[in-house]
């Protein structure tokens, strides 16, 4: 296999949780520091080729990288495994993140 171009995710600082009406995802991206905290505009959550949800991301400089936070309405995130991709602020395209969001009814995400 060829070399993957996806962003590595810092495990210790990354998590997802549900609120009453939202799914909140927080990703620590250690190697994103070269683009600065303004380098990401939105995150695309994809479920196969049939379903995609795009949400605006909030970014902040973090110790050794960038913290990306996004909130998605629970109604938009149906059960299943979702792939995450980042879109740069300049709109130049998407880049995969080496993390998945697993959503199951009545279980933690």
C-alpha positions in Angstrom: 0.0 0.0 0.0 1.1 3.6 -0.6 1.8 6.1 2.0 -1.4 7.5 3.6 -1.9 11.3 3.5 -4.3 11.4 6.5 -3.7 13.5 9.6 -2.7 11.5 12.7 -4.8 12.2 15.7 -3.5 12.6 19.3 -5.3 10.0 21.3 -5.0 11.6 24.7 -6.6 14.9 23.7 -9.2 13.6 21.3 -12.8 12.5 22.2 -16.4 12.6 21.2 -19.5 12.9 23.3 -23.3 13.5 23.1 -25.4 16.2 24.6 -29.2 16.3 24.5 -29.2 17.4 20.9 -25.6 17.4 19.6 -22.6 15.2 18.9 -19.4 17.0 19.9 -16.1 15.9 18.5 -12.7 17.2 19.6 -9.6 16.2 17.7 -6.0 17.0 18.7 -4.0 17.1 15.4 -0.3 17.2 16.4 1.1 17.8 12.9 -1.4 20.5 11.9 0.7 23.2 13.5 2.4 24.2 10.2 -1.0 25.5 8.9 -1.8 27.4 12.1 -5.1 27.3 13.9 -6.9 29.1 11.1 -5.9 26.3 8.6 -9.2 24.3 8.9 -12.6 25.6 7.9 -14.9 22.7 8.1 -15.1 19.0 8.7 -16.9 16.6 6.5 -18.3 13.4 8.1 -19.0 10.7 5.5 -20.8 7.4 5.8 -20.0 5.5 2.7 -20.7 7.2 -0.6 -24.3 7.9 0.2 -24.3 10.2 3.2 -22.2 13.3 4.1 -22.6 16.0 6.6 -20.4 19.2 6.5 -20.0 21.2 9.6 -18.0 24.3 10.5 -15.0 23.6 12.7 -13.6 25.7 15.5 -9.8 25.6 15.8 -7.3 26.7 18.4 -3.6 26.4 18.8 -2.7 23.5 21.2 0.5 22.3 22.8 2.2 20.6 19.8 -0.5 21.1 17.2 -4.0 22.2 16.7 -7.3 21.4 18.4 -10.3 21.0 16.1 -13.7 21.1 17.6 -17.0 20.5 15.9 -20.7 20.0 16.8 -23.2 18.1 14.7 -26.9 17.9 15.4 -27.7 14.4 16.6 -30.5 14.1 14.0 -27.8 14.5 11.3 -25.6 11.6 12.5 -27.4 8.3 12.0 -26.0 5.1 13.5 -22.9 3.7 11.8 -19.2 4.4 11.2 -18.3 7.9 10.0 -15.1 9.0 8.3 -13.8 12.5 9.0 -12.1 14.8 6.5 -10.8 18.3 7.0 -11.3 21.1 4.5 -8.7 23.9 4.5 -9.7 27.5 5.1 -8.6 28.4 1.6 -11.0 25.9 0.1 -8.3 24.0 -1.6 -9.6 20.5 -0.8 -10.2 17.8 1.8 -7.7 15.7 3.7 -8.5 12.6 5.7 -8.2 12.2 9.4 -7.0 8.9 10.8 -10.0 8.7 13.1 -13.6 7.4 12.8 -16.7 8.3 14.7 -18.8 5.3 15.7 -22.4 6.1 16.4 -24.7 3.4 17.9 -28.2 4.0 19.4 -28.2 4.6 23.2 -24.4 4.1 23.5 -21.5 6.5 23.9 -19.9 7.7 20.7 
